Amino acid sequence: MVWNPQTYLAFADERTRPAGELLARIPDEHPARVIDLGCGPGNSTALLAHRWPRAHLEGLDSSPQMLEQAHKSGVTAHWIEGDVAAWRAHEPYDVIYSNATYQWVGDHEHLLPRLMGFVKSGGTFAFQVPHNMDAPSHALMREVAAQGPWAGKLANVREIAVLKAEAYYDVMRPHALGVDIWETEYLQVLHGEDAVYHWVSGTGLRPFVQALDGAEREGFIAAYKAKLNAAYPMRADGTTLFPFKRLFAVARK
């Protein structure tokens, strides 16, 4: 899947805020080795570098476009192109951190214990994922995909995959001294026409539109926008309110 850093960073503040809130709950004071899995354009990695300036910091992402932007960010880190699902550490880390990445990987029952195995004893494994798969923004995406002439092409599109909070606890607890899990719902205040569409076009919508082209893509987008704007109407002041829930987890090895 091709990523556009500029589209993603159009909401840089809103996407970076949960990264900072996750980081604030990590207790490590002086970790020697830290990695940001799914670092994207480096906005979350910058927070890690600011908190732990003496740590050996790495950022891994599967998108060359995102890593190109990360290189330009000025963050002092070793950038690695790689797939989180297949990545293996050569030596353990004090902190393995991930902001809004694992939802693209799936099979969390096996993925998370494997990744936790790369954390040093006494270290921290921390991640955040969107937890709004039942919200209209995503339910309508699936609905429009299944109803139009493009349905066949979109039938097997990879969707975001997340578990319930209790399931994450059960997955991680056997490998951890303790697990801290919580959810936060942000009321995103967006501006302009088709505001929610512009938000999801940088993330969850990408697999759907990239599976189509030409008139089919335009038809799908138009149908989705119409339903989306009805579900999230613009207010009199030109803003659109977009509730967005995220799940956070911090596990001590």
ZAMARGU-4260 file (C-alpha; in steps of 0.2 Angstrom, whole numbers, plus 5000, padded with zeros to 4 digits):
<rodrens>
0) 5000/5000/5000 | 5007/5017/4995 | 5007/5031/5008 | 5006/5050/5006 | 5016/5058/5020
5) 5008/5075/5016 | 4990/5069/5017 | 4994/5060/5033 | 5002/5075/5041 | 4988/5087/5036
10) 4982/5082/5054 | 4999/5081/5062 | 4994/5088/5079 | 4979/5077/5080 | 4989/5061/5075
15) 5004/5066/5086 | 4994/5070/5102 | 4990/5051/5106 | 5008/5047/5103 | 5013/5059/5117
20) 5000/5053/5129 | 5006/5035/5126 | 5024/5041/5129 | 5019/5049/5145 | 5014/5033/5153
25) 5030/5024/5149 | 5040/5024/5166 | 5058/5021/5159 | 5069/5036/5163 | 5086/5031/5154
30) 5083/5018/5141 | 5098/5013/5131 | 5089/5006/5115 | 5072/5012/5109 | 5063/5008/5093
35) 5048/5016/5085 | 5039/5002/5075 | 5028/5010/5061 | 5037/5027/5063 | 5029/5035/5048
40) 5035/5052/5044 | 5044/5053/5061 | 5032/5064/5070 | 5031/5051/5085 | 5049/5047/5084
45) 5053/5065/5087 | 5044/5064/5104 | 5055/5049/5109 | 5071/5058/5104 | 5065/5073/5114
50) 5062/5063/5130 | 5077/5051/5128 | 5091/5061/5119 | 5104/5049/5124 | 5096/5033/5118
55) 5100/5024/5103 | 5084/5027/5093 | 5078/5018/5078 | 5062/5020/5067 | 5055/5006/5057
60) 5042/5008/5043 | 5037/4998/5027 | 5034/5014/5017 | 5048/5022/5007 | 5038/5038/5006
65) 5036/5039/5024 | 5054/5035/5028 | 5059/5049/5015 | 5049/5061/5025 | 5057/5054/5041
70) 5074/5057/5035 | 5070/5075/5032 | 5062/5078/5049 | 5079/5081/5057 | 5076/5068/5070
75) 5092/5059/5076 | 5088/5041/5073 | 5092/5026/5062 | 5079/5024/5050 | 5075/5006/5044
80) 5063/5000/5030 | 5054/4984/5035 | 5038/4975/5039 | 5033/4974/5057 | 5025/4957/5054
85) 5042/4950/5048 | 5054/4961/5058 | 5065/4953/5071 | 5077/4961/5083 | 5096/4957/5082
90) 5097/4962/5101 | 5084/4967/5114 | 5077/4984/5117 | 5073/4994/5133 | 5058/5001/5125
95) 5047/4995/5110 | 5035/5008/5105 | 5022/5010/5092 | 5009/5023/5088 | 4994/5018/5076
100) 5003/5004/5067 | 4998/4987/5073 | 4980/4989/5066 | 4988/4986/5049 | 4996/4970/5053
105) 4983/4958/5061 | 4985/4942/5070 | 4989/4951/5086 | 4987/4935/5097 | 5004/4930/5089
110) 5011/4947/5084 | 5012/4955/5101 | 5020/4941/5111 | 5033/4939/5098 | 5037/4958/5098
115) 5037/4958/5117 | 5050/4944/5116 | 5062/4957/5109 | 5060/4968/5125 | 5073/4967/5139
120) 5068/4961/5156 | 5062/4977/5165 | 5059/4986/5149 | 5042/4992/5141 | 5031/4987/5127
125) 5019/5001/5122 | 5007/5004/5108 | 4992/5013/5103 | 4979/5008/5090 | 4963/5016/5083
130) 4948/5008/5091 | 4933/5015/5081 | 4930/5001/5069 | 4911/5002/5072 | 4910/5021/5070
135) 4900/5028/5055 | 4917/5033/5047 | 4922/5015/5045 | 4905/5006/5044 | 4900/5017/5030
140) 4916/5013/5021 | 4912/4995/5022 | 4894/4997/5017 | 4898/5008/5001 | 4912/4995/4996
145) 4899/4981/4997 | 4885/4989/4987 | 4892/4997/4971 | 4899/4990/4955 | 4916/4989/4963
150) 4911/4977/4976 | 4920/4962/4968 | 4937/4972/4968 | 4934/4977/4986 | 4928/4961/4993
155) 4946/4956/5000 | 4953/4973/5004 | 4963/4972/5020 | 4954/4981/5033 | 4960/4988/5050
160) 4961/4974/5063 | 4960/4977/5082 | 4955/4967/5097 | 4945/4972/5112 | 4954/4979/5127
165) 4951/4963/5137 | 4958/4952/5123 | 4974/4963/5123 | 4976/4960/5142 | 4974/4941/5140
170) 4987/4941/5125 | 5000/4952/5135 | 4998/4947/5153 | 5007/4930/5152 | 5022/4939/5146
175) 5022/4954/5157 | 5024/4959/5175 | 5009/4971/5173 | 4998/4978/5159 | 4990/4995/5159
180) 4976/4997/5146 | 4965/5011/5143 | 4954/5020/5130 | 4952/5038/5126 | 4939/5046/5114
185) 4944/5062/5106 | 4932/5074/5099 | 4941/5080/5084 | 4936/5097/5078 | 4939/5097/5059
190) 4937/5111/5047 | 4931/5113/5029 | 4922/5103/5016 | 4922/5084/5017 | 4932/5085/5033
195) 4930/5067/5039 | 4934/5061/5021 | 4950/5071/5021 | 4954/5063/5038 | 4951/5045/5033
200) 4959/5047/5016 | 4976/5048/5024 | 4974/5031/5033 | 4959/5019/5033 | 4952/5023/5016
205) 4968/5020/5007 | 4967/5002/5004 | 4949/5004/4996 | 4954/5019/4984 | 4970/5011/4979
210) 4961/4995/4973 | 4951/5005/4961 | 4955/5018/4947 | 4946/5029/4935 | 4928/5031/4935
215) 4925/5017/4948 | 4937/5026/4961 | 4928/5042/4958 | 4911/5034/4960 | 4916/5025/4976
220) 4923/5041/4983 | 4907/5051/4979 | 4895/5038/4986 | 4906/5037/5002 | 4907/5056/5004
225) 4888/5058/5003 | 4885/5045/5017 | 4899/5052/5027 | 4893/5070/5026 | 4876/5065/5031
230) 4883/5055/5046 | 4895/5070/5051 | 4886/5086/5045 | 4896/5102/5045 | 4890/5114/5058
235) 4885/5132/5056 | 4903/5138/5061 | 4911/5128/5047 | 4917/5114/5059 | 4913/5095/5059
240) 4914/5085/5075 | 4922/5068/5073 | 4923/5057/5088 | 4938/5045/5087 | 4942/5032/5100
245) 4959/5025/5103 | 4966/5011/5113 | 4982/5012/5123 | 4993/4998/5131 | 5009/4998/5141
250) 5016/4982/5147 | 5031/4980/5158 | 5042/4965/5154
</rodrens>
